[in-house]
Amino acid sequence: KQEVTQIPAALSVPEGENLVLNCSFTDSAIYNLQWFRQDPGKGLTSLLLIQSSQREQTSGRLNASLDKSSGRSTLYIAASQPGDSATYLCAVKNNAGNMLTFGGGTRLMVKP
Amino acid sequence: NAGVTQTPKFQVLKTGQSMTLQCAQDMNHEYMSWYRQDPGMGLRLIHYSVGAGITDQGEVPNGYNVSRSTTEDFPLRLLSAAPSQTSVYFCASSSTYDTQYFGPGTRLTVL
């Protein structure tokens, strides 16, 4: 059974800092990996999708990398801003089915 | 496009009552799914559908029914609500192996 872990569970940084969020998964037979953002009381917003054949994806100040063989993905946020404060979730889709398995999330606070 | 819409936003039920959570998408996506989100448990898949007329169970299907009569709609039915079903419910849709889009959620409390 696929298990997804995100470390750290919570992170507080000053504005302007570059930061890295980590995601690890136990079964490397994935189809893709997706990073989401969730604001309090809201739904999930997709940030980046990395297919299993890709190594990274970039969108603005966000860069996500994927190392399938080691079961790891990182989300890099450059020049963090208070508006980046949210919970960040990673989720993997396995080749074996349509299920998305989610990590527990990293709750990020960026202080002005 | 409205994307993925869910109704109601909030609901309070008494134990034993039944209700249907509505989900609709206007992106012509084949794949739709229901998740519940609980503190400390993360998001868990309840049921999913890969197209009209086709549904399957996810990780936590007990106590819930689904049907998919059209591409656009994927309602989730609680047959006899229990306090353990207090949660936030999210519906999602995607083209089968592409980005998943989530609705805003339904916050359900069962007393």
Interface residues (C-beta under 8 A of the other chain):
Chain A: Y31 N32 Q34 F36 K42 G43 L44 T45 S46 L49 L89 A91 K93 N98 M99 L100 F102 G103 G104 G105
Chain B: Y31 S33 Y35 G40 G42 L43 R44 L45 Y48 V50 D56 G58 E59 F90 A92 T96 Y97 D98 T99 Q100 Y101 F102 G103 P104 G105
